[in-house]
Amino acid sequence: DSIMGKIIFYEERNFQGRSYECLSDCSDISSYLGRCQSCRVESGCFMIYERPNYMGMQFFLRRGEYHDMQRMMSMGMMFDSIRSCRMIPHHRGSYRMRIYERENFGGQMYELMDDCDSIMDRYRMSDCMSCHVMDGHWLMYEQPHYRGRMMYLRPGEYRSFMNMGMSGMRFMSMRRITDIC
């Protein structure tokens, strides 16, 4: 009995104008709405992306009302549009991820089963360039203490963050997306 997600995008601020309701992933919202200035997450958690096909800057949204996306995004995210979204599936069970200092699983390796607010403080690791997510869904952050730009990772092997359109980003903290959704 997986918990479903539901997000509604609106053309204008404060939930005005045309709307588009989404119950799962959507690779190109602009084929339904010319622009998106506000949204409401009725259930579940979603990642929203500035470009189609889940590319570019991304932002995590949990249940709630987002009256003015542009204002919210500009508080640390230079994001002028939402072009795609991905529903984060509900995960029951453990969380496990291996982070590597270098691309292609090179250099130092550490295994995480819980949140890490600074890889520098915890592991004396100055860079994380690849990882393998074994269990659970995770958010990686550019700065310690879950700040700055972020990236959503689901189970799988990520050999190079550079090749994922994340060039120039370093990941310094990571947290589990737990059943808060």
FENQUIVEN-V751833 format. One record per residue. N is the residue number from 1. RES is the residue in three letters. PHI is phi in whole degrees, 0 to 359 (NA if undefined). PSI is psi as a letter, one per 20 degrees, with the letter a starting at -180 (none if undefined). Layout:
BEGIN
N&RES&PHI&PSI + N&RES&PHI&PSI
END
This chain:
BEGIN
1&ASP&NA&m + 2&SER&287&p + 3&ILE&283&p + 4&MET&277&q + 5&GLY&251&q + 6&LYS&211&p + 7&ILE&229&q + 8&ILE&239&p + 9&PHE&261&q + 10&TYR&235&q + 11&GLU&295&h + 12&GLU&249&r + 13&ARG&297&r + 14&ASN&56&k + 15&PHE&61&k + 16&GLN&255&r + 17&GLY&79&a + 18&ARG&295&q + 19&SER&229&r + 20&TYR&222&p + 21&GLU&260&p + 22&CYS&230&p + 23&LEU&248&i + 24&SER&203&b + 25&ASP&287&q + 26&CYS&222&o + 27&SER&279&i + 28&ASP&206&n + 29&ILE&293&h + 30&SER&293&i + 31&SER&282&i + 32&TYR&250&h + 33&LEU&229&p + 34&GLY&296&h + 35&ARG&205&r + 36&CYS&222&o + 37&GLN&249&i + 38&SER&206&r + 39&CYS&202&r + 40&ARG&227&p + 41&VAL&264&o + 42&GLU&276&h + 43&SER&203&q + 44&GLY&77&a + 45&CYS&230&q + 46&PHE&225&q + 47&MET&257&p + 48&ILE&245&q + 49&TYR&231&q + 50&GLU&281&i + 51&ARG&233&r + 52&PRO&299&r + 53&ASN&59&k + 54&TYR&60&l + 55&MET&246&r + 56&GLY&79&a + 57&MET&300&q + 58&GLN&226&q + 59&PHE&214&p + 60&PHE&266&p + 61&LEU&236&p + 62&ARG&253&a + 63&ARG&307&p + 64&GLY&156&a + 65&GLU&248&p + 66&TYR&238&n + 67&HIS&290&h + 68&ASP&216&n + 69&MET&301&g + 70&GLN&299&g + 71&ARG&293&g + 72&MET&296&g + 73&MET&295&h + 74&SER&290&i + 75&MET&281&l + 76&GLY&118&i + 77&MET&230&o + 78&MET&274&n + 79&PHE&217&o + 80&ASP&253&i + 81&SER&205&r + 82&ILE&240&p + 83&ARG&243&i + 84&SER&206&r + 85&CYS&212&q + 86&ARG&226&p + 87&MET&280&p + 88&ILE&267&o + 89&PRO&295&q + 90&HIS&291&p + 91&HIS&241&p + 92&ARG&249&p + 93&GLY&122&a + 94&SER&276&r + 95&TYR&237&p + 96&ARG&207&p + 97&MET&212&q + 98&ARG&253&p + 99&ILE&250&q + 100&TYR&234&q + 101&GLU&293&h + 102&ARG&242&r + 103&GLU&296&r + 104&ASN&53&k + 105&PHE&61&k + 106&GLY&259&r + 107&GLY&74&b + 108&GLN&300&q + 109&MET&229&p + 110&TYR&225&q + 111&GLU&255&p + 112&LEU&248&q + 113&MET&234&j + 114&ASP&213&a + 115&ASP&294&q + 116&CYS&227&o + 117&ASP&276&i + 118&SER&195&o + 119&ILE&291&h + 120&MET&292&g + 121&ASP&291&g + 122&ARG&281&g + 123&TYR&240&j + 124&ARG&56&k + 125&MET&252&p + 126&SER&265&i + 127&ASP&209&q + 128&CYS&225&o + 129&MET&246&i + 130&SER&204&r + 131&CYS&200&r + 132&HIS&232&o + 133&VAL&269&o + 134&MET&272&g + 135&ASP&220&q + 136&GLY&86&r + 137&HIS&244&p + 138&TRP&229&q + 139&LEU&245&p + 140&MET&255&p + 141&TYR&239&q + 142&GLU&292&h + 143&GLN&239&r + 144&PRO&300&r + 145&HIS&60&k + 146&TYR&59&l + 147&ARG&238&r + 148&GLY&84&a + 149&ARG&293&q + 150&MET&228&r + 151&MET&218&p + 152&TYR&270&p + 153&LEU&234&p + 154&ARG&254&r + 155&PRO&305&p + 156&GLY&155&r + 157&GLU&258&p + 158&TYR&240&n + 159&ARG&283&h + 160&SER&202&o + 161&PHE&293&h + 162&MET&302&h + 163&ASN&280&j + 164&MET&257&k + 165&GLY&73&k + 166&MET&246&k + 167&SER&300&q + 168&GLY&83&i + 169&MET&262&p + 170&ARG&244&q + 171&PHE&252&p + 172&MET&245&i + 173&SER&210&q + 174&MET&212&q + 175&ARG&220&q + 176&ARG&283&q + 177&ILE&268&o + 178&THR&267&a + 179&ASP&287&k + 180&ILE&299&h + 181&CYS&286&none
END
